[in-house]
Amino acid sequence: MLFTDDVSPLPSDAGYRGPTACNAAGITYRQLDYWARTGLVEPTVRGASGSGSQRLYSFRDILLLKVVKRLLDAGISLQQIRTAVHHLRERGTDDLTRVTLMSDGASVYECTSNDEVIDLLQGGQGVFGIAIGGVWREIEGTLSELPSEKLTTEQGPVAGDELAARRAARKIG
C-alpha cells in the first residue's frame, strides 16, 4: 500500500539544531547552510540572527531536508527541487503523509492516490517515487534518539547556553 496514515502528529514545541538536522536528513552542514541561505529550506523555529546564533529546525523542516536529499540523490535538478519544495510548503501539512512524489528524472509530480501513481506509471512518466509518509516515520525514528530544544517564548538566553547567559547578565548589571 502506497498511502498510509499511521504517523503521529507534528511535534510543535521542539526545535533541532543544525548538526541534529543534518544527522536526521543525511546531509552535510555545508548543504544545510547553503539551503538556508538560498531559501530552499529555512529554519521555521528560529532563524540565524547574527554571529553565534543557532538556527532551530522544526520536524517539518527536517522532513523537507530529507525529501530534498532524496531528490538530489535521484538526479533531480536543484531548480526542479525548488519548485517541488515551494509546492509542498503551499500545500500545508494536513495530508502531507498521503503524498508520493514521483519523477521521471527531469520533473517532479505529486500523487495523492494509488490511481494517480498508476496513471503516471502507465503514461511512462514515473521512474521513482518518494512516499513522504515513509520519510516521516524514518525521521521520527531518527529524531527520537537525537537531542532537541524546547521552544521558549521569552527572548532570553537558551538554557544551557552559558555564554549567552553571561552576556545577558552583563547587560542587566
Backbone as a ProteinNet text record, in pm:
[ID]
protein_1_A
[PRIMARY]
MLFTDDVSPLPSDAGYRGPTACNAAGITYRQLDYWARTGLVEPTVRGASGSGSQRLYSFRDILLLKVVKRLLDAGISLQQIRTAVHHLRERGTDDLTRVTLMSDGASVYECTSNDEVIDLLQGGQGVFGIAIGGVWREIEGTLSELPSEKLTTEQGPVAGDELAARRAARKIG
[TERTIARY]
84.7	0	88.7	65.4	148.5	115.4	-11.2	-53.3	-109.4	-45.9	-95.9	-100.1	-176.5	-190.3	-158.7	-62.7	-31.3	91.1	93.9	203.9	149.5	236	194.3	185.7	113.5	103.6	237.9	246.2	370.1	406	527.2	571	588.1	520.7	522.2	608.1	650.1	720.8	870.6	921	1062.4	1133	1256.5	1341.6	1469.8	1531.7	1653.1	1764.2	1880.7	1995.8	2046.4	2128.5	2181	2244.2	2338	2400.2	2300.1	2198.5	2095.6	2012.7	1976.6	1900.9	1980.4	2110.1	2197.1	2199.6	2215.1	2220	2089.9	1977.3	1846.8	1818.7	1862.2	1833.4	1940.2	2055.4	2162.4	2235.2	2249.9	2317.1	2435.5	2518	2630.8	2586.8	2664.2	2631.6	2645.6	2739.5	2758.2	2631.3	2571.4	2446.5	2336.5	2323.9	2221.7	2234.1	2356	2381	2346.9	2389.3	2361.7	2211.2	2141.6	1997.1	1922.5	1971.9	1909.1	1934.7	2060.8	2094.2	2025.5	2000	1936.2	1784.7	1731.1	1586.3	1520.6	1599.4	1539.8	1465	1533	1469.5	1526.4	1446.5	1487.8	1431.2	1502.4	1450.7	1327.9	1221.1	1098.5	1084.1	1161.7	1152.4	1230.5	1357.1	1438.5	1546.3	1548.3	1649.6	1776.2	1879.1	2005.6	1988.4	2036.3	2022.1	2154.8	2257.4	2388.5	2489.7	2610.5	2720.1	2696.7	2713.3	2699.9	2559.4	2460.2	2323	2298.6	2211	2181.3	2046.3	2046.3	1920.1	1853.4	1720.6	1644.5	1546.1	1553.8	1469.8	1355	1237.3	1121.5	1125	1038	1025.5	994.8	904.1	865.7	983.1	1065.1	1185.2	1277.5	1296	1384.3	1324.2	1192.7	1124.6	1153.6	1143.7	1173.6	1321.2	1410.4	1552.4	1577.3	1512.6	1529.8	1472.8	1359.2	1298.8	1391.2	1446.2	1539.8	1661.1	1713.7	1829.3	1797.9	1681.2	1643.1	1625.3	1567.1	1550.3	1686	1777.7	1912.6	1983.4	1970.9	2033.4	1979.2	1854.1	1792.1	1826.5	1902.3	1946.4	1856.6	1762.2	1673.1	1750.5	1726.3	1796	1748	1835.3	1800.2	1684.6	1676.5	1566	1432	1426.3	1303.5	1271.8	1375.1	1355.7	1297.9	1348.9	1295.1	1145.9	1106.7	965.6	883.5	933.3	862.2	849.1	956.7	953.9	857	858.3	765.2	621.1	593.6	459.3	421.2	514.1	485.8	460.4	534.1	512.3	372.6	330.6	198.5	86.2	109.6	7	-24.8	68.2	44.6	76.2	52.3	88.7	-30.7	-150.9	-269.2	-264.6	-236	-235	-103.1	2.9	135.2	180.2	138	180.5	115.2	13.6	-53.3	6.2	108.8	170.1	285.9	290.4	406.1	458.9	587.4	649.3	705.1	667.1	715.3	797.5	893.3	975.2	1016.3	1038.5	1091.1	1237.9	1297.1	1436.3	1452.4	1346.8	1352.8	1249.1	1128.2	1019.8	975.3	911	860.4	708.8	639.9	493.8	445.1	331.5	270.2	154.2	154.5	45.1	-14.1	-147.3	-212.7	-302.6	-303.7	-382.3	-311.1	-350.4	-292.9	-321.1	-441	-479.1	-388.1	-352.3	-263.1	-125.2	-75.8	53.9	46.7	-59.1	-75.5	-87.2	-166.5	-180.5	-46.2	32	163.1	256.8	254.7	339.8	296	164.7	115.3	149	158.3	195.6	345.1	419.1	563.4	641.2	579.5	647.3	719.4	671.6	730.9	849.1	959.3	1077	1099.7	1079.3	1094.6	996	972.5	879.7	933.4	890.6	925.7	794.7	761.8	641.9	676.5	616.8	652.5	616.2	509.6	473.7	586.5	654.3	767.1	884.2	909.2	1016.8	982.4	854.9	806.3	840.8	806.3	832.4	982.9	1058.8	1204.6	1264.3	1220.1	1268.9	1227.9	1103.2	1057.6	1149.2	1183.2	1270.5	1408.1	1462.9	1595.8	1595.6	1495.6	1492.6	1462.9	1398.4	1368.8	1497.1	1605.3	1732.8	1827.5	1785.7	1873	1819.9	1908	1864.5	1779.4	1682.5	1600.4	1597.6	1546.8	1533.1	1388.1	1337.2	1201.8	1202.9	1101.3	1090.3	1046.8	1124.1	1088.6	1025.7	928.6	859.8	934.8	1023.9	1099.4	1218.4	1268.6	1380.1	1514.7	1515.1	1639	1724.2	1836.4	1926.7	1863.1	1900	1851.2	1920.3	1843.8	1901.1	2020.2	2126.6	2244.9	2344.1	2307.9	2398	2465.1	2577	2644.4	2692.1	2745.3	2795.7	2682.6	2567.4	2453.4	2404.8	2407	2365.2	2459	2589	2686	2666.4	2643	2619.6	2495.2	2388.2	2263.8	2284.3	2360.3	2386.6	2467	2560.5	2639.7	2554.8	2459.1	2371.5	2281.9	2234	2143.5	2217.6	2332.8	2407.7	2499.6
-118.5	0	124.2	212.5	332.6	437.8	447.4	558.1	506.4	545.1	509.6	636	631.5	749.4	714.6	625	582.1	654.3	784.8	864.6	952.8	990.6	1075.3	1220	1303.4	1444	1514.7	1629.9	1707	1752.3	1727.1	1784.4	1935.5	2015.2	2159.4	2238.1	2176.2	2251.9	2225.1	2153.4	2118.8	2176.5	2216.5	2261.9	2182.9	2167.4	2087.9	2173.8	2170.8	2247.3	2189.6	2267.1	2228.9	2091.6	2058.6	1926.5	1811.8	1831.1	1729.1	1716.2	1829.9	1828.5	1758.9	1785.8	1721.4	1570.1	1528.5	1386.1	1317.6	1377.8	1317	1314.5	1417.6	1426.3	1358.9	1330	1265.5	1359.3	1485.5	1585.5	1643.8	1720.3	1785.9	1922	1973.4	2105.3	2213.1	2192.2	2287.2	2295.5	2179.2	2177.5	2248.9	2219	2280.6	2432.3	2480.2	2623.6	2688.1	2624.7	2678.2	2682.5	2575.7	2570.7	2673	2700.1	2801.8	2941.1	2967.1	3099.9	3130.1	3027.1	3049.2	3035	3003.4	2997.9	2867.4	2764.8	2636.6	2575.1	2557.2	2509.9	2593.6	2688	2775.7	2724.9	2746.9	2702	2784	2715.8	2787.6	2810.7	2739.6	2760.6	2885.5	2892.5	3011.4	3022.7	3134.7	3159.1	3214.8	3222.6	3280.2	3431.1	3484	3628	3690.2	3654.8	3710.9	3603.8	3647.6	3556.2	3480.7	3351.4	3270	3224.7	3274	3231.3	3092.9	3018.6	2882	2877	2826.2	2801.7	2681.8	2686.3	2571.4	2530	2402.6	2346.6	2267.5	2280.8	2204.3	2065.1	1979.7	1845	1853.4	1943.1	1958.1	2005.7	2096	2142.1	2023.5	1938.2	1823	1725.2	1711.3	1627.3	1679.3	1811.4	1870.6	1851.3	1865.4	1843.8	1701.9	1605.2	1464.8	1440.6	1501.9	1488.7	1551.2	1668.9	1734.8	1645	1586.3	1497.4	1378.3	1319.6	1204.7	1243.9	1361.5	1407.9	1435.1	1495.5	1519.9	1388.9	1292.4	1162	1093.3	1124.9	1064.5	1140.8	1249.6	1322.8	1436.3	1476.4	1587.5	1718.1	1811.6	1940.5	2022.5	2106.2	2190.8	2283.8	2326.4	2412.9	2339.6	2214.5	2135.2	2108.6	2086.6	2062.5	2186.3	2303.9	2428.7	2441.7	2406.9	2412.4	2315.2	2193.2	2091.7	2134.4	2186.8	2229.5	2346.4	2439.1	2552.4	2501.3	2404.7	2346.9	2277.6	2200.6	2131.2	2229.4	2341.2	2442.8	2502.5	2533	2593.5	2497.7	2371.1	2270.2	2250.2	2277.6	2258.5	2117.1	2087.2	1956.3	1867.8	1914.5	1836.8	1694.5	1679	1545.6	1516.7	1574.3	1558	1412.2	1336.9	1197.2	1111.8	1162.6	1087.9	1119.2	1199.9	1241.8	1148.9	1110.4	1040.9	1127.6	1163.3	1240.4	1142	1157.1	1071.4	1158.4	1097.3	1173.5	1085.7	1152.7	1084.6	1120.6	1183.1	1223.8	1369.5	1430.3	1571.5	1653.9	1602	1672.8	1594.8	1664.8	1603.2	1615.8	1505.1	1502.3	1463	1520.6	1487.7	1392.3	1281.9	1186	1169.6	1175.4	1162.8	1039.5	958.9	836	727.8	604.1	491.9	505.7	554.6	570.3	669.7	778.3	877.3	817.4	735.5	670.7	576.8	497.8	403	477	583.9	664	719.1	768.4	824.7	717.6	600.5	490.7	439.4	431.5	385.5	484	611.6	714.5	716.3	633	623.8	736.1	811.6	927.1	897.1	801.8	778.2	684	723.5	639	596	685.4	653.4	736.8	695.3	768.2	779.3	884.1	906.1	920.8	821.5	828.5	911.5	1027.2	1119.5	1061.3	981.4	915.6	826.4	757.3	672.5	754.3	866.7	956.2	1012.6	1044.9	1097.8	1000.6	872.5	772.4	753.1	759.5	745.3	859.2	981.2	1099.1	1089.4	1046.5	1030.7	936.1	824.1	727.6	784.3	855.5	913.6	1022.1	1111.1	1223.2	1179.9	1065.1	1019.8	990.3	967.2	935.8	1055.2	1169.2	1287.1	1398.7	1490.7	1598.2	1703.1	1755	1865.5	1974	2089.4	2200.1	2241.5	2266.7	2318.1	2465	2505.8	2644.5	2727.3	2831.6	2919.8	3045.7	3099.6	3219.3	3346.4	3337.5	3456.1	3476.2	3595.1	3627.7	3607.9	3560.6	3544.5	3432.3	3407.7	3303	3165.4	3078.7	2941.7	2869	2787.9	2714.3	2633	2638	2561.7	2641.8	2762.4	2845.6	2942.4	2901.2	2976.7	3113.6	3119.7	3245.3	3348	3304.8	3396.6	3443.4	3354.6	3392.7	3497.9	3483.3	3581.5	3717.5	3715.1	3841.7	3911.4	3833.4	3891.7	3950	3881.1	3929.3	4058.8	4071.8	4194	4311.2	4286.7	4394.9	4444.4	4353.4	4389.8	4461.6	4408.7	4458.6	4562.1
0	0	0	-93.7	-106.3	-2.1	33.8	118.1	249	357.4	489.2	573.4	678.3	763.1	908.3	929.1	1064.4	1120.4	1102.7	1156.3	1267	1357.7	1468.2	1422.1	1496.4	1458.6	1468.6	1403.2	1404.5	1545.1	1590.3	1716.8	1697	1777.7	1751.9	1849.6	1957.8	2059.8	2062.8	1963	1965	1843.6	1865	1756.7	1760.4	1646.4	1635.7	1577.5	1640.9	1592.5	1462	1393.4	1263.3	1256.4	1346.2	1338.9	1354.6	1437.8	1455.2	1328.1	1268.1	1142.7	1032.8	1026.7	927.3	946.8	1071.3	1103.2	1061.5	1094.9	1064.7	914.9	843.1	699.3	613.9	673.9	598.4	504.1	547.1	464.6	540.5	470.9	535.7	590.1	684.4	738.9	631	540.2	430.8	343.6	314.2	238	314.9	443.6	528	526.5	544.2	547.2	412.6	304.9	171	143.6	176.3	151.9	237.2	358.3	443.3	387.2	346	292.9	160.8	79.2	-51.3	-44.9	73.6	90.3	47.9	19.6	-19.6	98.8	209.9	333.6	447.1	493.1	601.3	733.3	843.4	973.1	1012.6	1052.6	1087.6	1237.2	1318.9	1463.6	1502.5	1457.8	1485.4	1378.7	1311.3	1209.8	1270.7	1190.3	1235.9	1249.1	1360.3	1383.1	1421.7	1348.4	1376	1409	1429.4	1457.3	1587.8	1581.9	1702	1733.7	1661.1	1689.5	1629.8	1690.5	1647.9	1577	1456.1	1386.1	1451.7	1459.3	1507.6	1398.8	1361.9	1256.4	1317.3	1257.3	1302.6	1240.8	1288.7	1233.3	1083.8	1046.9	906.3	821.2	876.2	804.7	774.4	874.2	856.5	756.4	758.6	659.4	518.5	499.8	369	331.6	429.4	402.3	351.3	413.9	374.6	234.9	203.9	70.5	-34.4	-3.9	-95.9	-120.3	-14.7	-26.7	-117.3	-99.1	-181.8	-327.9	-350.9	-489.4	-553.9	-478.5	-530.5	-563.5	-473.2	-495.2	-619.9	-655.1	-773.2	-901.4	-887.6	-1005.7	-1049.3	-964.7	-998.1	-983.4	-1075	-1070.6	-950.8	-898.9	-785.4	-820.3	-945.1	-988.3	-975.9	-1019.2	-1006.3	-859.7	-780.6	-637.5	-570.8	-606.7	-550.7	-580.9	-703.5	-742.2	-658.2	-640.1	-561.9	-415.6	-356.8	-216.8	-199.2	-291.7	-286.1	-287	-372.9	-381.3	-250.1	-193.4	-67.6	46.1	47.3	151.2	140.3	17.9	-3.6	32.1	13.8	34.1	181.5	270.8	413.5	456	583	636.1	664.7	637.5	673.6	619.6	492.8	434.5	364	414.1	352.8	353	453.9	461.9	353.9	287.8	181.3	44	41	-85.4	-121.1	-246.9	-301.7	-414	-405.7	-512.5	-613.7	-739.4	-847.5	-940.9	-1008.3	-1101.9	-1218.7	-1330	-1448.7	-1468.2	-1367.3	-1375	-1412.9	-1465.7	-1503.6	-1428.4	-1417.2	-1349.9	-1227.4	-1135	-1013.3	-1014.9	-987.3	-987.9	-849.5	-809.1	-680.9	-705.7	-633.6	-642.3	-502.7	-495	-364.6	-356.6	-460.7	-457.1	-537.1	-513.3	-587.2	-736.4	-770.4	-911.3	-983.5	-915.9	-977.4	-1004.7	-912.2	-931.7	-1052.1	-1058	-1169.2	-1301.9	-1305	-1428.3	-1473.3	-1379	-1410.2	-1465.4	-1402	-1448.6	-1585.3	-1608.6	-1738.1	-1848.4	-1812.4	-1909.8	-1936.7	-1865.7	-1886.6	-1822.2	-1731.3	-1673.2	-1542.7	-1465.1	-1334.1	-1339.5	-1284.1	-1276.9	-1132.3	-1038.7	-897.4	-817.7	-695.1	-609.7	-468.5	-400.1	-260.3	-184.1	-102.1	-18.2	104.3	116	224	360.3	366.2	492.4	542.8	451.2	489.3	539.3	472.9	516.3	654.3	674.8	802.4	914.9	897.1	1000.4	1023.1	915.5	926.3	1008.5	981.7	1055.2	1202.1	1228.2	1366.8	1443.9	1381.4	1446.4	1474	1377.2	1392.7	1500	1495.3	1589.4	1732.1	1749.3	1885.2	1962.3	1890.4	1954.1	1958.5	1904.3	1896.2	1986.4	2027.3	2117.7	2046.4	2120.6	2070.5	2176.6	2138.3	2232.4	2235.2	2353.8	2367	2328	2256.5	2215.2	2334.3	2365.9	2476	2419.6	2491.2	2443.4	2477.8	2575.5	2613.7	2520.6	2513.7	2426.3	2493.3	2615.6	2690.7	2635.7	2700.5	2653.5	2666	2578.6	2581	2695.8	2767.9	2880.6	2832.7	2909.5	2873.2	2790.5	2749.5	2671.2	2768.2	2823.9	2927.8	2879.6	2758.4	2704.6	2690.6	2639.6	2625.3	2761.6	2860.4	2995.2	3054.1	3031.3	3081.4	3014.4	2882.1	2811.1	2862.4	2884.7	2935.9	3074.1	3158	3293.5	3290.9	3198	3185.6	3140.7	3050.7	3003.8	3114.3	3196.9	3304.6	3416.4	3453.3	3568.3	3528.9
[MASK]
+++++++++++++++++++++++++++++++++++++++++++++++++++++++++++++++++++++++++++++++++++++++++++++++++++++++++++++++++++++++++++++++++++++++++++++++++++++++++++++++++++++++++++++

